[in-house]
């Protein structure tokens, strides 16, 4: 599944997601949002990522420092889920091989 990114100005992001421009800039400074390369005062992000940050900040009342921790844990969880998927595929491959019912394949799902 391919990730979709959008490019929007800091002002557009603030307006669309109900943030102040200062909040958006602080998210960028904290590394929670990423500037668009070669485009001043613009962001390049996944729409779901921005919405998730806003929801955590506004609806759950998490501080910006807490957001950094939550997003790091979320990235780690996604990495672990990918590794689990890869290991399950390897187990299935081994089971097929041990039962002698098929060839093995190099499964690199990264």
C-alpha positions in Angstrom: 0.0 0.0 0.0 1.5 3.3 -1.1 1.5 6.2 1.3 -0.1 9.4 0.0 1.5 12.8 0.9 0.2 16.2 0.5 1.9 19.6 0.4 0.2 22.5 2.1 1.3 25.8 3.6 1.6 26.3 7.3 -1.3 28.7 7.1 -3.5 26.1 5.2 -2.6 23.5 7.7 -3.5 25.7 10.6 -6.8 26.7 9.0 -7.8 23.3 7.9 -7.0 21.5 11.2 -8.0 24.2 13.6 -4.5 25.0 14.9 -2.6 28.3 15.3 0.3 28.9 12.9 2.5 28.9 16.0 1.3 25.4 17.0 2.1 24.1 13.5 5.6 25.7 13.6 6.1 24.1 17.0 5.1 20.7 15.6 7.7 21.2 12.9 10.3 22.2 15.4 9.6 19.1 17.5 9.9 16.9 14.4 6.2 15.9 14.5 5.5 17.5 11.1 8.0 17.8 8.2 8.7 20.8 6.0 8.3 20.3 2.3 11.7 20.3 0.6 12.3 23.4 -1.5 9.1 25.1 -0.6 9.3 27.7 2.2 6.6 27.7 4.9 5.1 24.5 3.6 4.6 20.9 4.9 4.8 17.6 3.3 2.8 15.1 5.2 0.2 12.3 5.2 -3.2 13.7 5.8 -4.0 11.0 8.3 -0.8 11.9 10.3 -1.8 15.5 10.7 -5.4 14.6 11.6 -4.0 12.1 14.2 -1.8 14.8 15.8 -4.6 17.3 16.0 -7.0 14.7 17.5 -4.4 13.7 20.1 -3.6 17.3 20.9 -7.2 18.8 20.9 -9.5 15.9 21.8 -7.3 14.1 24.3 -5.5 17.2 25.5 -2.0 15.8 25.2 0.8 18.2 25.4 3.2 18.7 22.5 5.9 16.8 24.4 3.5 13.9 25.1 2.7 13.8 21.3 6.3 13.2 20.6 6.4 10.2 22.9 3.0 8.8 21.5 4.1 9.2 17.9 7.4 7.5 18.6 5.6 4.6 20.2 3.2 4.4 17.3 6.2 4.3 14.8 7.7 1.5 16.9 4.4 -0.4 17.0 4.2 -0.2 13.2 7.7 -1.5 12.8 6.9 -4.4 15.1 3.8 -5.2 13.2 5.8 -5.3 9.9 8.3 -7.6 11.5 5.6 -9.9 12.9 4.1 -10.1 9.4 7.5 -11.0 8.0 8.1 -13.7 10.7 4.7 -15.2 10.1 5.4 -15.5 6.4 8.7 -17.2 7.2 7.0 -19.7 9.6 4.4 -20.5 6.9 7.3 -21.1 4.4 9.1 -23.4 6.9 5.9 -25.4 7.5 5.4 -25.9 3.8 9.0 -26.9 3.4 8.9 -29.4 6.4 5.7 -31.0 5.0 7.5 -31.4 1.6 4.6 -29.8 -0.3 6.4 -26.9 -2.1 9.4 -24.9 -2.8 10.8 -22.2 -0.5 10.9 -18.5 -1.5 12.9 -15.6 -0.2 10.3 -13.5 1.5 11.6 -10.0 2.1 8.5 -8.0 3.0 10.3 -4.8 4.1 
